[in-house]
Amino acid sequence: MKKNPKQFNFTKITLVFIGTVLLMATSCSKEEDTTEELSSTAVISAAELQYSDETEMISEEVTAIAEDVYASDEISFISKIPHRSDFLPDCVTITTVTTDTTKEKTIDFGEGCELPNGNVLSGIINLSYAKDMEAATKTLTLSLENFTFNGAAIEGSANILRERSNENENPQSTANASFATTWPDGDTASFEGTRTREWIEGYGSGFWGDNVFLITGKRTYVGREGNVFVKEVITPLRREMACRFIVSGVLEITRNENTASLDFGDGTCDAIGILTQPDGTEKEIFLRRFKK
């Protein structure tokens, strides 16, 4: 039987209307989920935590590179034998200009240079410090020039107080840093604050894979939506350079006077952490968006 054209059009319009309503309902549901994740009681969403952790990792690696380059000078002076760490590959060019009082170094990653841990960097880290290598403490000044980290544009600077030997007789550095990140999709985030890093294993070996650090500190992170988070280490974070991730330690994250905690685990090399919200709700979080 041939259908009435008017009846067919009515049915089609009805189906389109129903589909539109369902789509709107789904969209509203997604928006409600997002709002719920960043409600007045929940501190940080899983997605924002990933961006936050990446920003933290970028800052840590940038300052670590600067300290590694400086350490080569320090170890060469102490041992009286030229020393070079194997952390930076041949695609990095280090240029040194020595004045009467300072050493000025440019650490150039060119258009893209892959580190042993898989991260790809481009641009320049500028590093400056006093020429006198006998000083027990020294301030390193760091700045960035046309710098990217796995495709994200990074701007900022840091002052690093370097101690040759702390109370545990280990090298230690305290960095006051301010960095801003812009990802390729246009998302931005920034943070500033202080971190202290104690070099507990591998100093002077020349092999980056046996280096182990304990990290403490407190920083303020401004997320993609303008939310402000205070991040404070309450159990030292253990960073083993043979692994791309923090392997243990606990970080507290505070927003709107509510505090959550992030536990990095028991020492296993993975990108997994446990986020505990103020109400005691726990969630396993994958801490990296980077595919490499």
PyMOL commands that set and color helices and strands:
alter all, ss='L'
color gray80, all
select helices_A, chain A and resi 5-37+46-79+208-210
alter helices_A, ss='H'
color red, helices_A
select strands_A, chain A and resi 93-98+102-108+113-114+120-130+137-149+152-163+172-182+188-201+212-222+228-240+246-255+258-266+272-276+282-286
alter strands_A, ss='S'
color yellow, strands_A
deselect
rebuild
show_as cartoon
